[in-house]
């Protein structure tokens, strides 16, 4: 697995498009998120359908066609330097096949930020565009608009990425050792359900896999990990870094599942690295070479996330 192309870091005055490829967005939280971005001297521009609601399917932010059009229009706009998701939820799997990837590739590299349901888009940007992407807070997320740690880490990643090259775990090693590889991953359920579909990688071979999820009880985490094991998707993975598991049951019940399913890989596994669905979530890049030290509890990037 090779390093991907790093988009340019942002500078004051950069235009940032905010899109909603997944679930519906709360207007008051969106406005709060836009205010945070303006406070960083960015120029945030909400997409035309960012506050839409699907007329029949209440879990979606507008129709599939409109959500896809917003994302593609923002990416192909030469005045836009970065595209941020407004929230997660569900829906990215319904739009990823509607995008014109040739046109988006021709538009050149820019920054993409999102997490959770955006895992589907992170995979597609890696496969179709060969770009480093940022798995980080969404613009209308509760954690982003209220938590200084999440804001500060994303801001540093966007403007001064050389200052946040090391992430440190608050937990311990599930499996000891050190490994090197290229970062990839995201939300476990999205990786498992996306396996075998267009615009996704065939596996994690040679990569440092970053995993997290939300609202999945231990038996379902077991199910998703077993799916990835049985299909061979985890064959050859270099190491695993685990983020948050909010509302996935008591951690003392989940931890044995993670150890059982991942311990047999024979690679370093570190837990509680501070990204995902947690308070003060850190921003992690996908597509960057890195070193994982499970004993020290660190993930150190070979280069800044953005050029």
C-alpha positions, 0 to 999 in steps of 0.5 A: 500500500502506497502513500497517497497524494497530499492536498495543500494545507489551508491558508486564511481566507480559504473557501470551504464548502459544507455538504450533507451527503448523509443524514439531515442537518440541524440548522442551529448546529450548522450555523454554530459550526459555520461561525467556528470556521469563520472564526478561523478566517475561513470562508465557509459556503453551505451547499444549496441542499445542505438543509434539505430533508428527503420527502419520504425517507427522513433519515436522509438529507435530501434526495440522492441526486441533490446530495450527490450534486452538491458534493460534486459541484463543490469539489469541481468548483475551482474557488473551493479549497476544501469540502467538509461534511456537515454530519454523518448518519447514513446515506453516503453509500447511496450517493457514491455511485452517482458521482462523476469521478473522472470530473472530480479527478480532473478538478485536482486535489483539495481537502476532504473532511468527514467521519462516520458515514463518510467512511464510504467517501474516504474509501472512494477518494482513496481509490478513485482520486488517490488522495489523502483525506481527513477523518475528523469532525463534521461541521454541524456535529455536537462535539465540533461546535462545543469542544475546544479540543476537537476544534483545535486539533482540526484547525491545526491539521488544516493550517499547521499539520506538522504540529500534529504528527503524533497521536497518543493513546489513553489506553494500553496495547491489546497486542504489543509491537511496532509496525509501519504502513499507510493509514486507512480505515474509519467506521467498522460497520461502513468498512464491512458493509462496503467490502466488495462494492465499487470504489472500495479497496480489496483489503487492508494489506500493508496498511495501518488500520484505524477502526471505531464505531458507535451504537454497535453492541459487542456481538455486532462488533464481533459480527463486523470483524468476523466478516472482515476476517472471513473475507480476507479483508484483514489479511496482511494488515500491518497494525491496528489502531482503535478509536472510540466505541461510544454506545457499544456496550460496557467497554469491559464487555467489548474489549475481549471481543476486540482482543479475540477478533484482532489478537490473532492477526499477529500484529500490534493493536493499540486502543483508545487513540482518541478519534471517532465518536468521542468527546474531543475527537482528534483528526486522523489522516488516511493515506499517509505513511506512519509508524504504530508503536503499540507499547508506547501507545503512539501513531506517528505520521511520516509526513504532515497530513497536508502539503 
